[in-house]
């Protein structure tokens, strides 16, 4: 029963993302499966860290998540400087004092 619910929920999200991709609201090269897993992973982890007595209300967190999804987290200036997502990840890692693999 639980697996059926999970599969039903996955199909719902897959359909939503597919509709958005077909409407060109999502990049053509986006992997919709990974995008679905990314979104659901972030949402499903909220109960682990969210507190009603914390600094943000649930509505504010929802708005921030939606903004991060829609506009991303990287400043557009930096996006233009990187030739690939891997170069961007390496740059962020190096900036934090680590060396890329």
Helices and strands as residue ranges (DSSP letters): H 2-22, H 32-49, H 58-71, H 76-81, H 85-95
